Amino acid sequence: MRRDPGTPERDAGSASDSDVLELPAASSSTAIALDELELVYAFIYARVGNRADAEDLTQQVALKAIPRLRQGAPASAIRGYLFATARSVLGGFWSTRLGLSEAELHEDLAMALPAGPHSEESAERASRILAGLSDNYRRVLELRFLHGYSLKEVAAEMRSTVGAVKVMQLRALRAAAKVRLDG
């Protein structure tokens, strides 16, 4: 315990309410991780949209990641591990929440297009490509990419199986790539 030089020393046996118990210092890796948890919380909150879930998930990340940290690891490695753990925890959260397997969820996330400005030219080009496809191919691509349906939702809408929709989507994308726009 640090004492002010002007404060008289007390007897070790006389404890008072103002005495502070000093705990052993946290390892540097743990201290770095605890500092980074605010960023992890912000990352999770941006993806779940509510405070209670974000706090719970951040706590899960801390409980999973901190005990496994390598002592003496650089801050960048610790940050990377925390965010990798956060993505894993988020995957489990959304998998449970949406009733999907994590593999299907990761596949859907990998295929999601980032939102951004779209020009009328690109919208017109997409319309021409879709017009050049058969009805089934056009429908599967519209549902998946324009309406954001999951594979499971497309299968239900088209009265098919998830496996058949995966195959149809692959074939539809290959056919779309071959559509000629110059003629």
Secondary structure, 3 states (H helix, E strand, C coil): CCCCCCCCCCCCCCCCCCCCCCCCCCCHHHHHHHHHHHHHHHHHHHHHCCHHHHHHHHHHHHHHHHHHCCCCCCHHHHHHHHHHHHHHHHHHHHHHHHCCCHHHHHHHHHHCCCCCCCCHHHHHHHHHHHHCCCHHHHHHHHHHHHCCCCHHHHHHHCCCCHHHHHHHHHHHHHHHHHCCCCC
